[in-house]
Amino acid sequence: MADKGERTIGELVSELAGEVRLLFRQELDLFTVEMKEKVVEVAKDTAAIGVGGVLIYTGFLVLLAAVVLGLATVMPAWGAALLVAAGLIAIGAVLVLKGGKDVREMDAKPEQTVGALKEAVQWAKTLRLTSSRRRGSASKSGIRKAI
């Protein structure tokens, strides 16, 4: 029997199970805290990226205004604005047309995934045939042993 200071195996196993549960709870709490910190950090970085994007866009618009005002010194202001607008529209149209063409020509079928799935199906069929042969031979040998 167990002495007064010794514990039984059942008590030790029970204590171990409790300690494992406690460890998992603590790990889950640590994970939760860590992920909350990362979400806050990502939110701050995303806000900085958004504000930076707005400032870049605004700077680009001011740069275009400066180009228009610079051209206005050698031609009428309406002509300078028209020239800059036409240039931007032409560049934008070329980009839109090229992007549309690339999207239409894109092969949307995931070739690697389809290939991997076909291999997996073939492997499963092979495995099924192999295991059914084993079961068939095992049952025959079991019958032979019984005889």
N, C-alpha and C positions, 0 to 999 in steps of 0.2 A: 504494500500500500504506500501511498504518498505520505511523506513526513509533513509536519505542520508548515514548514517553509517552502515546500515544493508544490507546484501546481500540476494539475492533470493535463494530459494532452488536449482534451476537449476545451479546457479553460484557455490554454495557450492558443489553440486554433481560433477560438472565439475572439480572443484579444487581438490576434493578428488580423482577422477579418475587420474588426472595428478600426484598427490602425490603418488598414488599406483604404477603407471608406473615408476616413478622416484625411488621408493623404490625397485622395482623388478630389475631395471637396476643396481642399486648400489649393490644389493645382488648378481647379476650375475657377476659383476666386482670383488667383493670380492671373490666369488667362483673361478673365473678364476685365480686370483693372488695366492690364497691359493693352488690351484692344481698345478700351475707352480712351486711353492716352493717345494711341495711334490715330483714332478717328478724329480727335480734337486737332492733332497735328496736321492731318491731311486736310481738314476743313480750313485751317489757317492758311496752309499752302495753296489750296484751291482759291481762296479769296484773294491772295496775293497775285496769283496768275490772272484771275479775272480783272482785277484793278489794273495790272500791268497791260493786259490786252486792250482795255479801254483807253489807257493813256497812249499806247502805240497807235491805235486807230485815230485818236484825236490829233496826235502829232502828224500823222500822214495827211489828214485833212488840212491842217494848217500849212504843211509843206505844199500841198496842191494850191492852196490859196496864194502862197508866195510865188509859185510858178506862174499863176494867172496874173498876179500883180506885176511880176517881172516882164512878162510878155506884153502887158498893157502899156509899158513904156515905149514899145516900138510899133504897136498896133492898137486899134480901138479895144477897150476893155471887154466889150461883148465878143469880139473876135478871139481874144486871148482865152476867155472862158470857154468859148465854143471849141477852140482847138484842143484844149486840155480835156474837155469832156469827150470829144470824139476819139481822142487817143485812148482814154480809159475804157470807153465802150468797146473799142476795137480789141484791146488786150483782153477784156473780160469775155467778149464773144468767142475769141480764139480758145481761151481756157475752157469755157463751157462746152464748146463743140468737141474739143479734144477729149475732155472728161466723159462726155456722153458716148462718144465713139468707143472709148476704152471700156466703158461699162457694158455696152452692147456686145462687144467682142469677147468679154471675159467669160471663161468657162467656170460656171458657178458650182459644178459638181466637185465635191471633195474627193479627189482621186485617191489620196493616201488612205483616208478613212474607209472608202469603199473597198480598196484592196485589202486592208487589214481585216475588215469584216468578212470578206470572201475567204481569206485564209483561216479565220476563226471558225467559220461554218464548216470548211473542209476538214479542219482538225477535229471538230466535234463529231463529224460523221465518221471519221477514221477511229476515233476513240470509242464511239458507240458500237461500231462493228467489232472492234477488238474485244471490248468488254462482253458483248453478246456471245462471241465465240468462246471466251473463257468460261462464261456461265454455263454454256452448253456442254463444254468438255468437263467442267467440274461436276455437273449433275450426272453425267455418264460415269465418271470415275467413282462418284459416290455410290452409284447403283452397283458398279462392279465390286466395290468393297463390301457392300451389304450382301452380295451373293456369295 
